[in-house]
Amino acid sequence: MKAILITKPPHFELTALPDPRCGAEEVVIKTAFCGICGTDLEILQGTMPTGFTRYPVVPGHEWTGIVEEIGANVTTLRPGDRVSVEGYLPCGKCARCLAGSNNLCVTHEQIGMTRNGGLAEFVAAPARSCHRVASHVGLDEALMVEPASTVVRGIDRAKPEPGFTAAVIGCGPIGLIAARALALHQPREILGIDLAPTQAPMATLAGFTQFTSSQDAAELRERSGSDGWDLVVTCAHGAKPLKLAFDIVRRGGAVVVIGGGPETNKLEIPANLFVVGDLHIEGILGYTTQSWIRTLDLVSSGQLHLGDLITHRKPLSQFAEALELVESRHEPMGKVAISFADGA
């Protein structure tokens, strides 16, 4: 099969690999679409946190496809099923797994990071990780369930009340999804903040009521119509976006931290920041099975629309060009996806 293989950061190649073998509890899936995100750039650059990836590896953790083969013990799926697939491969036995926090499993294994992922024509995955996609939902839109399940989980944890105000720092794909997820909670205003003015049309499409490239905290607070924003969601990597979030959230407000960054990024803050600000902070490491199911249900029911946030589709042979699109941001940009099949 054809696949993108990262041999050692930052080197990758389009190569031929053996088709995956199907274990007794697994299925082999013919890939339909695979998204490219900032995490893939970190994997390629070798800046992921220690233990989160192993090389060589086929990246791709946002992907969908059609079941091609089922293992001897699989009874829940059959060939031809259209599926979206959780990337986490939890042990199912540790305290965190038993509590439902499979994202915090003590043995971090993940498709596209420590095990070959969706930037290949075929992928083997545990049957328990697969979720059927309704026939009326495109497999391209369904790839968005992976990033959206993280965003939905984070915003749900903040418990916003109808009529709230929100600011989103970073209007790339995650930030655009955040606008759609925030809209489920009846906000009064949603401000999009992004260094790239070219993202303004995408911000409007996603549903932001305001957009700016300003990084001036006083100006951004003034845009809230109050002393700051009720909820700030950081969807950009690094220390600066997080510092900005603390500067523009109101006292008693909430900050949801979705954008991470290299371990070398440091942020110095006053020791009493959270106490004096009476702040509610939610750090979000991925999704859980429960948030995946909730997000897929929102998409299937038509409450959460994500398909129009995919702006570029490229074949696997043009992976390098797709990567350049993600890195450059020279034009209005949503999700960039690799397409393996037309009309899937």
C-alpha positions as CSV (number, residue, x, y, z in Angstrom):
1,M,0.0,0.0,0.0
2,K,1.0,3.6,-0.5
3,A,1.7,5.6,2.7
4,I,3.5,8.7,4.0
5,L,6.2,7.5,6.4
6,I,8.1,9.8,8.8
7,T,11.4,7.9,9.1
8,K,13.0,10.4,11.5
9,P,12.0,14.0,12.0
10,P,11.9,16.0,9.9
11,H,12.1,13.5,7.0
12,F,9.1,11.9,5.3
13,E,8.6,10.0,2.1
14,L,5.7,8.6,0.0
15,T,6.5,4.9,0.0
16,A,5.1,1.4,-0.4
17,L,4.5,-0.5,2.8
18,P,3.0,-4.0,3.4
19,D,-0.8,-4.0,3.9
20,P,-1.6,-4.2,7.6
21,R,-2.6,-7.6,9.0
22,C,-6.0,-7.9,10.7
23,G,-5.9,-9.1,14.3
24,A,-8.7,-11.1,15.9
25,E,-10.2,-8.0,17.6
26,E,-9.4,-5.6,14.8
27,V,-10.7,-4.4,11.5
28,V,-8.7,-3.3,8.4
29,I,-10.1,0.0,7.0
30,K,-9.7,1.4,3.6
31,T,-8.9,5.1,4.2
32,A,-11.3,7.6,2.6
33,F,-10.1,10.9,4.0
34,C,-7.3,12.0,6.4
35,G,-7.0,15.5,7.8
36,I,-3.7,17.3,8.5
37,C,-3.4,19.4,11.6
38,G,-0.8,21.2,13.8
39,T,-0.1,18.0,15.7
40,D,1.1,16.4,12.5
41,L,3.5,19.2,12.1
42,E,4.8,18.6,15.6
43,I,5.2,14.9,14.9
44,L,7.1,15.8,11.7
45,Q,9.3,18.3,13.5
46,G,9.9,16.0,16.5
47,T,8.6,18.4,19.0
48,M,5.8,16.3,20.6
49,P,6.0,15.7,24.3
50,T,8.2,12.8,25.4
51,G,6.5,9.5,24.9
52,F,3.7,10.7,22.7
53,T,5.2,9.4,19.4
54,R,7.6,6.7,18.1
55,Y,9.4,6.6,14.8
56,P,9.3,5.5,12.1
57,V,5.5,6.1,11.9
58,V,2.8,6.8,9.4
59,P,1.0,9.9,10.7
60,G,-2.7,10.7,10.5
61,H,-5.0,10.7,13.5
62,E,-8.0,12.5,11.9
63,W,-9.3,10.0,9.4
64,T,-12.3,8.0,8.2
65,G,-12.8,5.0,5.9
66,I,-14.7,1.9,5.0
67,V,-14.2,-1.5,6.7
68,E,-12.4,-3.8,4.3
69,E,-11.8,-6.8,6.6
70,I,-12.9,-7.9,10.1
71,G,-11.0,-10.1,12.6
72,A,-12.2,-13.5,13.7
73,N,-13.7,-12.2,17.0
74,V,-15.3,-9.1,15.6
75,T,-19.2,-9.1,15.7
76,T,-20.0,-5.4,15.9
77,L,-18.8,-4.4,12.4
78,R,-18.9,-5.8,8.9
79,P,-17.2,-5.1,5.6
80,G,-18.6,-2.0,3.9
81,D,-19.4,-0.1,7.2
82,R,-18.4,3.5,7.0
83,V,-16.5,4.5,10.2
84,S,-14.7,7.2,12.1
85,V,-12.0,5.9,14.4
86,E,-10.8,7.0,17.8
87,G,-7.0,7.3,17.8
88,Y,-6.4,6.5,21.4
89,L,-5.5,2.8,22.2
90,P,-6.2,2.6,25.9
91,C,-5.3,-0.4,28.1
92,G,-8.9,-0.4,29.5
93,K,-7.5,-1.5,32.9
94,C,-5.8,1.4,34.6
95,A,-7.6,3.7,37.0
96,R,-8.0,6.5,34.4
97,C,-9.5,4.1,31.8
98,L,-11.9,2.6,34.3
99,A,-13.0,6.2,35.2
100,G,-13.8,6.9,31.5
101,S,-10.7,9.1,30.9
102,N,-9.1,6.9,28.2
103,N,-7.2,10.0,27.0
104,L,-5.2,9.8,30.2
105,C,-4.3,6.1,30.0
106,V,-1.0,5.3,31.7
107,T,0.2,3.6,28.5
108,H,0.0,6.2,25.8
109,E,-0.6,4.5,22.5
110,Q,-2.3,6.3,19.6
111,I,-2.9,5.7,15.9
112,G,-0.9,8.1,13.8
113,M,1.6,8.8,16.6
114,T,2.9,5.5,18.1
115,R,1.1,3.3,15.6
116,N,0.7,3.7,11.9
117,G,-2.2,6.0,11.0
118,G,-4.5,7.4,8.4
119,L,-2.0,8.7,5.8
120,A,-2.0,5.2,4.3
121,E,-4.3,3.4,2.0
122,F,-5.2,0.9,4.7
123,V,-5.2,1.1,8.5
124,A,-5.7,-1.6,11.1
125,A,-7.6,-0.5,14.2
126,P,-9.4,-2.1,17.2
127,A,-13.1,-2.7,16.4
128,R,-14.0,-1.1,19.7
129,S,-12.5,2.2,18.5
130,C,-14.7,2.4,15.4
131,H,-17.9,4.3,15.2
132,R,-20.4,3.9,12.3
133,V,-21.0,7.1,10.3
134,A,-24.6,7.7,9.2
135,S,-25.2,7.4,5.5
136,H,-26.2,11.0,5.1
137,V,-22.9,12.3,6.6
138,G,-19.9,12.5,4.2
139,L,-16.7,10.7,5.3
140,D,-14.9,14.0,4.7
141,E,-17.1,15.8,7.2
142,A,-16.8,12.8,9.6
143,L,-13.0,13.2,9.8
144,M,-13.7,16.5,11.6
145,V,-15.2,14.5,14.5
146,E,-11.7,13.8,15.9
147,P,-10.7,17.5,16.4
148,A,-14.2,18.5,17.2
149,S,-14.6,16.0,20.0
150,T,-11.7,17.7,21.8
151,V,-13.3,21.1,21.3
152,V,-16.8,20.0,22.3
153,R,-15.4,18.4,25.4
154,G,-13.5,21.5,26.4
155,I,-16.4,23.9,25.9
156,D,-18.8,21.5,27.7
157,R,-16.5,21.5,30.7
158,A,-16.6,25.3,30.9
159,K,-20.4,25.1,31.3
160,P,-21.2,28.4,29.5
161,E,-24.6,30.0,30.2
162,P,-26.9,31.4,27.4
163,G,-26.0,35.0,26.7
164,F,-22.3,34.6,27.5
165,T,-19.5,36.2,25.6
166,A,-16.5,34.3,24.2
167,A,-13.2,35.0,22.6
168,V,-11.3,32.4,20.6
169,I,-7.5,32.9,20.2
170,G,-6.4,31.2,17.0
171,C,-8.8,30.9,14.0
172,G,-7.3,27.9,12.3
173,P,-9.4,24.7,12.0
174,I,-9.6,24.2,15.8
175,G,-10.7,27.8,16.4
176,L,-13.2,27.6,13.5
177,I,-14.7,24.4,15.1
178,A,-14.8,26.2,18.4
179,A,-17.0,28.9,17.0
180,R,-19.5,26.3,15.8
181,A,-19.3,24.4,19.2
182,L,-19.8,27.7,21.1
183,A,-22.9,28.4,19.1
184,L,-24.5,25.4,20.6
185,H,-24.6,27.2,23.9
186,Q,-26.4,30.4,22.7
187,P,-23.6,33.0,23.0
188,R,-24.2,36.7,22.7
189,E,-20.8,37.5,21.1
190,I,-18.0,35.4,19.8
191,L,-14.7,37.2,19.0
192,G,-12.1,35.5,16.7
193,I,-8.5,36.6,17.2
194,D,-5.9,35.5,14.7
195,L,-2.5,37.0,13.6
196,A,-3.4,36.3,9.9
197,P,-5.9,38.8,8.6
198,T,-6.6,36.4,5.7
199,Q,-8.6,34.3,8.1
200,A,-11.4,36.9,8.3
201,P,-13.6,35.2,5.7
202,M,-13.2,31.9,7.4
203,A,-14.1,33.5,10.7
204,T,-17.3,34.9,9.2
205,L,-18.2,31.5,7.7
206,A,-17.6,29.8,11.0
207,G,-20.0,32.1,12.9
208,F,-17.8,34.6,14.7
209,T,-19.6,37.9,15.3
210,Q,-16.3,39.8,15.5
211,F,-12.8,39.2,14.1
212,T,-9.5,41.0,14.7
213,S,-5.8,40.5,14.3
214,S,-5.0,42.8,17.2
215,Q,-3.0,41.5,20.2
216,D,-3.7,44.6,22.3
217,A,-5.2,43.3,25.5
218,A,-7.0,46.6,26.5
219,E,-8.6,46.8,23.0
220,L,-9.7,43.2,23.1
221,R,-11.2,43.6,26.6
222,E,-13.1,46.7,25.4
223,R,-14.6,44.6,22.5
224,S,-16.3,42.4,25.2
225,G,-18.5,45.4,26.2
226,S,-17.5,44.6,29.8
227,D,-14.3,44.2,31.8
228,G,-13.4,41.1,29.8
229,W,-14.7,38.0,28.2
230,D,-16.8,35.4,30.0
231,L,-15.0,32.6,28.3
232,V,-11.7,32.5,26.4
233,V,-10.7,29.5,24.3
234,T,-7.0,29.2,23.3
235,C,-6.6,27.3,20.0
236,A,-3.1,28.5,19.2
237,H,0.2,27.0,20.3
238,G,2.7,28.5,22.6
239,A,2.9,30.7,25.7
240,K,1.8,34.0,24.1
241,P,-1.8,33.0,23.3
242,L,-2.2,31.7,26.9
243,K,-0.8,34.9,28.3
244,L,-3.2,36.9,26.1
245,A,-6.1,34.7,27.4
246,F,-5.3,35.5,31.0
247,D,-5.1,39.2,30.1
248,I,-8.6,39.4,28.4
249,V,-10.8,37.0,30.5
250,R,-13.0,38.8,33.0
251,R,-12.6,38.1,36.7
252,G,-14.7,35.0,37.5
253,G,-14.4,33.9,33.9
254,A,-13.1,30.7,32.3
255,V,-10.2,29.8,30.1
256,V,-10.3,26.6,28.0
257,V,-6.8,25.7,26.9
258,I,-6.8,23.5,23.8
259,G,-3.7,24.8,22.0
260,G,-0.5,23.3,23.5
261,G,3.0,23.8,22.5
262,P,6.6,22.5,22.8
263,E,7.8,21.6,26.3
264,T,10.4,24.3,25.9
265,N,7.8,27.0,25.8
266,K,7.5,28.6,29.3
267,L,5.0,31.1,30.7
268,E,5.7,33.2,33.8
269,I,2.6,34.4,35.6
270,P,1.9,35.9,39.0
271,A,1.4,33.3,41.7
272,N,-1.9,34.8,42.7
273,L,-3.4,35.1,39.2
274,F,-6.0,32.4,39.5
275,V,-7.0,33.3,43.0
276,V,-7.3,37.1,42.5
277,G,-9.0,36.5,39.2
278,D,-11.2,33.8,40.6
279,L,-10.5,32.0,37.3
280,H,-11.8,28.7,36.1
281,I,-9.2,27.0,34.0
282,E,-9.8,23.9,31.8
283,G,-6.8,22.2,30.3
284,I,-7.9,19.8,27.5
285,L,-5.9,16.8,26.4
286,G,-7.8,15.3,23.5
287,Y,-11.1,13.6,23.7
288,T,-12.8,10.7,25.5
289,T,-15.0,8.0,24.0
290,Q,-18.0,9.8,25.5
291,S,-17.1,13.2,23.9
292,W,-16.5,11.4,20.6
293,I,-20.0,9.8,20.7
294,R,-21.6,13.1,21.6
295,T,-19.8,15.0,18.8
296,L,-20.7,12.4,16.2
297,D,-24.3,12.5,17.3
298,L,-24.3,16.3,17.0
299,V,-23.0,16.0,13.4
300,S,-25.4,13.2,12.5
301,S,-28.4,15.2,13.9
302,G,-27.4,18.3,11.9
303,Q,-26.8,20.4,15.1
304,L,-23.1,20.7,14.4
305,H,-22.0,21.5,10.8
306,L,-18.3,20.9,10.0
307,G,-18.1,19.9,6.3
308,D,-17.8,23.5,5.0
309,L,-14.8,24.1,7.2
310,I,-12.7,21.7,4.9
311,T,-11.3,24.1,2.3
312,H,-8.6,22.0,0.6
313,R,-8.6,18.4,-0.6
314,K,-5.4,16.9,-2.0
315,P,-4.4,13.4,-3.2
316,L,-1.8,11.5,-1.2
317,S,0.7,12.2,-4.0
318,Q,0.4,15.9,-3.1
319,F,1.0,15.5,0.6
320,A,4.0,17.9,0.5
321,E,1.9,20.6,-1.1
322,A,-0.9,20.0,1.5
323,L,1.7,20.4,4.2
324,E,2.9,23.6,2.7
325,L,-0.7,24.9,2.8
326,V,-1.1,24.1,6.5
327,E,2.3,25.8,7.3
328,S,2.1,28.9,5.2
329,R,-1.5,30.2,5.8
330,H,-1.1,32.5,2.8
331,E,-4.8,32.3,2.0
332,P,-8.1,31.7,3.9
333,M,-7.6,28.3,5.4
334,G,-9.8,25.7,7.0
335,K,-9.0,22.0,7.3
336,V,-6.7,20.6,4.7
337,A,-7.6,16.9,3.9
338,I,-6.0,14.1,1.9
339,S,-8.6,12.4,-0.2
340,F,-8.1,8.7,-1.0
341,A,-11.4,8.2,-2.8
342,D,-13.9,10.3,-4.7
343,G,-17.5,10.4,-3.5
344,A,-16.8,8.4,-0.3
